[in-house]
């Protein structure tokens, strides 16, 4: 089981340089834990790609369908008070934006106080560094 950040899920939805490496990471351990707002972050990233002309309207529709299928297969960390409390703490400790703080806080809650036991999959360097400092084993799928 691994906690997946939205930055690692988007390449599962649309072709990107890291898509193959991310898919191999998923195949190695298909048990995914994700934050409640991850679908929102993924659609935001997809919409940005569409607005910038990197994704056609049909590709956007297909990507959202894939997201829906992936979302139904994962375990989801709900927006509970302990996530908010952890997010407030990590914002004071690490140079993170709100979304990344919530992702990391959700991973902390999902790990039940044992971050070394729940690898965190991300393509975001800032989030990865903060997660390592919190004790997570960070998996960074890279093309190769």
C-alpha positions, 0 to 999 in steps of 0.5 A: 500500500502506498499513498499517492499524491495527485502529481503522480496520478495525473500521468496515469490519466494522460500521456506524459514523460513520466507515465510509463514509470508511474504505471510501473510503480502502480503495477508494483503495488496497486493498493492506493491511498489518496487524499479526499481532494485528490480528484479535484487537484487532478481535474485542476491539472488536467484543465490547465493542460487543456487551457494551455493547448496540451490536451484536446477536449476529447482527451480531457473527457477521457482523462476524467473518465480514467480518473473516475475509475482510478478513484473508485479503486483507491482508499480515501483519506477523508477531510477530518480534523486530524488532517486539518491539524496536521496540515496546520503543523506542516505548513509551519515546518515545511515550505509547502502550499496549502494543497501540498500540506493537505496531501502530506497531512492526509498521508500522515493520518493514513500512516497512523503515526508510522510514516516509514510504513506507508511509502508516498508516491509523488513527482513533486520535489517540494512535497517529496522533501517535506515527506522525507523529513516527516519520515516517509519513504518517498517513491519518485517514479522517473522516466528511464 
